[in-house]
Amino acid sequence: MNNLEKTKNVKDIFKEVYTALSLSSEEVVEKIPDNVFQKIIDFASDSTLMPNFNLEEPLIEQNISEESKNILAVLWQLYMNY
């Protein structure tokens, strides 16, 4: 995989993360520091991916990358699990 493919992959991963967060309540999103959320938006903005979430299924069963699930888990641990 070359650097361009890796960059696109990172942008798509953050598009999935951003989409998942945008489906969350405002209360959840507000717990993420503005500078962290802005970085997520910056990476996601260059992606053409259109993630599709099924709100009836838990996150673990969503058709998104494992990296996106891991980032969401870290965000949860850092900012929402208190």
Backbone hydrogen bonds, N-H to C=O, Kabsch-Sander energy under -0.5 kcal/mol:
donor,donor_aa,acceptor,acceptor_aa,energy
6,K,2,N,-2.0
7,T,3,N,-2.5
8,K,4,L,-2.4
9,N,5,E,-2.4
10,V,6,K,-2.4
11,K,7,T,-2.3
12,D,8,K,-2.5
13,I,9,N,-2.4
14,F,10,V,-2.4
15,K,11,K,-1.6
16,E,12,D,-2.1
17,V,13,I,-2.2
18,Y,14,F,-2.9
19,T,15,K,-2.6
20,A,16,E,-2.4
21,L,17,V,-2.5
22,S,18,Y,-2.6
23,L,19,T,-1.1
23,L,20,A,-0.6
24,S,21,L,-1.3
28,V,25,S,-0.6
29,V,25,S,-2.0
30,E,26,E,-2.5
31,K,28,V,-1.3
32,I,29,V,-1.5
36,V,33,P,-0.5
37,F,33,P,-2.6
38,Q,34,D,-2.6
39,K,35,N,-1.5
40,I,36,V,-1.9
41,I,37,F,-2.3
42,D,38,Q,-2.7
43,F,39,K,-2.4
44,A,40,I,-2.5
45,S,41,I,-2.2
46,D,42,D,-0.5
46,D,43,F,-1.0
47,S,44,A,-1.8
53,F,51,P,-0.5
55,L,53,F,-0.7
57,E,54,N,-1.9
61,E,58,P,-1.5
62,Q,59,L,-1.8
64,I,62,Q,-1.8
69,K,65,S,-2.0
70,N,66,E,-2.5
71,I,67,E,-2.5
72,L,68,S,-2.5
73,A,69,K,-2.1
74,V,70,N,-2.4
75,L,71,I,-2.7
76,W,72,L,-2.2
77,Q,73,A,-2.4
78,L,74,V,-2.9
79,Y,75,L,-2.6
80,M,75,L,-0.6
80,M,76,W,-1.8
81,N,76,W,-1.5
82,Y,80,M,-1.0
